[in-house]
Amino acid sequence: MKNNLVEIGDVRYSNLTNTLTFTVACGPETLRLVEDIAHRDDMTPEETAAEIKNLLSTAIYLNYHRGGMRINYD
């Protein structure tokens, strides 16, 4: 397995909206992993992108609750 499963580029930060925007690039190995995680091998690019978005969101929350600096212990 490669170390760089996901590459990012075109990073922009908006002070107006406090939003970080960037482009995500996933190679064939990453796409196969996402299909395996989703238990599907017929995903459209849009479905794959939606699954990657969900995985990224899940990873952020998992890492936050494991060792992040939580203010509220809900």
C-alpha positions in Angstrom: 0.0 0.0 0.0 1.3 3.4 -0.9 1.7 6.2 1.6 0.0 8.8 -0.6 -3.5 7.4 -1.1 -4.9 10.9 -1.4 -3.3 14.0 -2.9 -4.5 17.6 -2.4 -4.0 20.7 -4.4 -5.4 24.1 -5.2 -5.7 25.0 -1.5 -7.5 28.2 -0.7 -8.7 29.8 2.5 -11.5 32.4 2.7 -11.2 34.8 5.5 -14.7 36.0 4.7 -16.4 32.6 5.3 -13.6 30.9 7.3 -13.7 28.1 4.7 -10.8 25.9 3.5 -11.3 24.7 -0.1 -9.0 22.2 -1.9 -9.0 19.7 -4.7 -8.7 16.0 -3.8 -7.1 13.5 -6.2 -7.4 9.8 -5.6 -5.5 7.2 -7.6 -6.7 3.7 -8.7 -5.6 2.0 -5.5 -7.6 4.5 -3.4 -10.7 4.0 -5.6 -10.5 0.3 -5.2 -10.2 0.7 -1.4 -13.3 2.9 -1.4 -15.2 0.4 -3.4 -14.2 -2.3 -1.0 -15.2 -0.2 2.0 -18.6 0.5 0.3 -19.0 -3.2 -0.7 -19.6 -2.2 -4.3 -17.6 -2.4 -7.5 -20.0 -0.5 -9.8 -19.8 3.0 -8.3 -20.1 6.1 -10.5 -17.6 8.9 -10.0 -20.3 10.9 -8.1 -21.0 8.0 -5.8 -17.3 7.5 -5.2 -16.8 11.1 -4.4 -19.7 11.1 -2.0 -18.3 8.0 -0.2 -14.9 9.7 0.1 -16.6 12.7 1.5 -18.3 10.5 4.1 -15.1 8.7 4.9 -13.2 12.0 5.4 -16.0 13.3 7.7 -15.9 10.1 9.7 -12.1 10.2 10.0 -12.2 13.8 11.3 -14.8 13.0 14.0 -13.0 9.7 15.0 -9.7 11.5 15.4 -11.3 14.4 17.3 -13.0 12.2 19.8 -10.0 9.9 20.3 -7.5 12.5 21.2 -8.6 15.9 20.0 -9.0 18.8 22.3 -12.7 18.6 23.0 -14.3 21.4 24.9 -17.6 19.7 25.5 -17.6 16.1 26.6 -20.9 15.2 25.0 
